[in-house]
Amino acid sequence: MKYIIGIGGVTNGGKTTLTNNLIKSLPNCCVVHQDDFFKKPGQIEVGGDGFRQWDVITALDMEAMTNTIKGWVENPVKFARTHGVAVSNTTTNMAGDQEQVHILIVEGFLLYNYPPLVDVFDKCYYISVPYQECKKRRSMREYTVPDPPGLFDGHVWPMYLKHRREMEESQLSI
């Protein structure tokens, strides 16, 4: 049995923290972090707002991410082993039968805004935090490419609202 769980949501909302706790608790559980698929800084467009457009789908190599997920679907045992995840042989389901369960958690801020991925999830979750909390958390994080002054209010939060609205309009079951 294979399950793919999507954990999407706002930047600094707790997606990675939740994911890291889940992978410690769930058997045969692997993870794909959308943040691992950002393009190089020189490949990120500068928008009309003057900021590099990190918070848009084109800032990510979504084809590579999709192929990584497909690799797990094709062979979750091989994927787990190549990612350092110990594979247990079987678990007991609610009916008392023995079966091997494999779980993939895919986490990121734009999971549900990329049509080729929408149908791969067995269950989708979305984490949101209020504006002030998100801004506070973001200001405390250290990024490889630091946020320039005004980025959160001028780009990050407006893009979050835009992408969330698009996701809600798609009527994906979250």
C-alpha positions as MATLAB code, in Angstrom:
seq = 'MKYIIGIGGVTNGGKTTLTNNLIKSLPNCCVVHQDDFFKKPGQIEVGGDGFRQWDVITALDMEAMTNTIKGWVENPVKFARTHGVAVSNTTTNMAGDQEQVHILIVEGFLLYNYPPLVDVFDKCYYISVPYQECKKRRSMREYTVPDPPGLFDGHVWPMYLKHRREMEESQLSI';
ca = [
       0.000    0.000    0.000;
       1.340    3.436   -0.976;
       0.152    6.836    0.235;
       1.210   10.301   -0.861;
       0.405   13.082    1.582;
       0.660   16.750    0.596;
       1.437   19.346    3.256;
       1.170   22.796    1.743;
       0.793   26.251    3.109;
       2.176   29.641    3.883;
       5.893   30.355    4.166;
       7.160   29.704    7.702;
       3.840   28.145    8.642;
       5.295   24.967   10.165;
       5.168   22.599    7.176;
       8.708   21.314    7.607;
       8.394   21.031   11.383;
       5.221   18.959   11.017;
       6.806   16.850    8.271;
       9.936   16.166   10.314;
       7.801   15.010   13.237;
       5.672   12.766   11.014;
       8.628   11.024    9.368;
       9.881   10.044   12.822;
       6.514    8.454   13.659;
       5.373    6.817   10.426;
       6.757    3.556    8.997;
       8.577    3.580    5.666;
       8.067    7.313    5.366;
      10.022    9.440    2.902;
       9.800   13.143    2.176;
      10.171   15.461   -0.781;
      10.707   19.117    0.165;
       9.648   21.594   -2.509;
      12.346   23.979   -1.238;
      14.965   21.528   -2.566;
      13.849   22.373   -6.110;
      14.512   26.115   -6.212;
      16.434   27.228   -9.268;
      19.757   29.047   -8.882;
      19.501   32.763   -7.927;
      20.646   33.858  -11.396;
      17.677   32.014  -12.928;
      15.080   33.812  -10.798;
      13.282   36.668  -12.558;
      13.082   40.166  -11.126;
       9.482   41.351  -11.155;
       7.916   44.739  -11.645;
       8.005   45.158   -7.875;
      11.819   45.107   -8.017;
      12.149   41.825   -6.108;
      13.426   38.474   -7.306;
      10.358   36.317   -7.825;
      11.135   33.461   -5.397;
       7.463   32.985   -4.518;
       6.214   31.895   -7.935;
       6.047   28.459   -9.518;
       8.625   29.386  -12.196;
      11.268   29.806   -9.451;
      11.091   26.045   -8.923;
      12.145   23.133  -11.104;
       8.739   21.494  -10.852;
       9.532   18.979  -13.578;
      12.423   17.633  -11.489;
      10.190   17.558   -8.416;
       7.471   15.680  -10.302;
      10.049   13.185  -11.588;
      11.326   12.648   -8.040;
       7.799   11.846   -6.885;
       7.337    9.503   -9.858;
      10.549    7.742   -8.815;
       9.036    7.067   -5.403;
       5.773    5.842   -6.970;
       7.673    3.420   -9.222;
       9.791    1.946   -6.430;
       9.267    3.258   -2.886;
      11.677    0.711   -1.374;
      14.542    1.756   -3.638;
      13.680    5.433   -3.083;
      13.674    4.969    0.696;
      16.986    3.144    0.724;
      18.685    5.721   -1.506;
      17.444    8.441    0.854;
      18.654    6.712    4.014;
      15.238    5.602    5.230;
      15.122    2.216    6.948;
      12.450    0.003    5.415;
      10.398   -2.220    7.687;
       9.011   -5.381    6.173;
       5.374   -5.307    7.192;
       2.830   -3.603    9.373;
      -0.528   -4.851   10.555;
      -3.582   -3.114    9.154;
      -6.881   -2.630   11.014;
      -8.184   -5.980    9.752;
      -5.158   -7.746   11.250;
      -3.591   -8.487    7.860;
       0.121   -8.006    7.255;
       1.040   -5.553    4.515;
       3.904   -3.275    3.604;
       2.945    0.411    3.825;
       4.955    3.173    2.170;
       4.290    6.838    2.752;
       5.612    9.838    0.863;
       5.128   13.294    2.340;
       5.471   16.111   -0.157;
       5.725   19.498    1.497;
       5.933   22.979    0.070;
       4.349   26.362   -0.372;
       3.036   25.878   -3.931;
       2.098   22.192   -3.999;
      -1.481   22.745   -5.002;
      -0.792   25.352   -7.692;
       0.938   22.972  -10.101;
      -1.664   21.007  -12.091;
       0.542   17.955  -12.918;
       0.880   17.244   -9.175;
      -2.686   17.772   -8.035;
      -3.847   14.232   -8.757;
      -0.929   12.417   -7.097;
      -1.968   13.215   -3.519;
      -4.039   10.750   -1.534;
      -4.566   13.351    1.188;
      -3.920   17.097    1.150;
      -3.356   19.404    4.104;
      -2.838   23.153    4.142;
      -1.263   25.140    6.961;
      -1.995   28.812    7.404;
      -0.896   31.278   10.072;
      -1.981   34.890   10.543;
      -0.060   37.685    8.833;
       1.695   39.000   11.973;
       2.835   35.517   13.053;
       4.077   34.692    9.562;
       5.999   37.975    9.314;
       7.570   37.408   12.737;
       8.638   33.849   11.864;
      10.004   34.913    8.486;
      12.056   37.713   10.059;
      13.713   35.209   12.407;
      14.769   32.777    9.629;
      18.151   32.929    7.949;
      17.993   32.248    4.239;
      20.857   31.460    1.873;
      19.752   34.528   -0.063;
      18.659   37.016    2.659;
      15.347   38.831    2.306;
      15.880   42.441    1.221;
      13.994   45.122    3.171;
      10.319   45.285    2.237;
      10.216   41.840    0.603;
       7.667   40.334    2.959;
       5.064   43.105    2.635;
       5.880   43.976   -0.969;
       6.063   40.493   -2.417;
       5.929   37.427   -0.129;
       2.574   38.052    1.566;
       0.792   39.347   -1.578;
       2.014   36.280   -3.515;
       0.853   33.978   -0.734;
      -2.626   35.537   -0.881;
      -2.685   35.263   -4.688;
      -1.620   31.600   -4.716;
      -3.969   30.689   -1.892;
      -6.881   32.263   -3.786;
      -5.928   30.284   -6.926;
      -5.733   27.078   -4.915;
      -9.140   27.694   -3.325;
     -10.666   28.441   -6.730;
      -9.380   25.104   -8.045;
     -11.686   23.414   -5.500;
      -9.080   20.812   -4.587;
     -10.227   18.798   -1.593;
      -7.952   19.934    1.238;
];
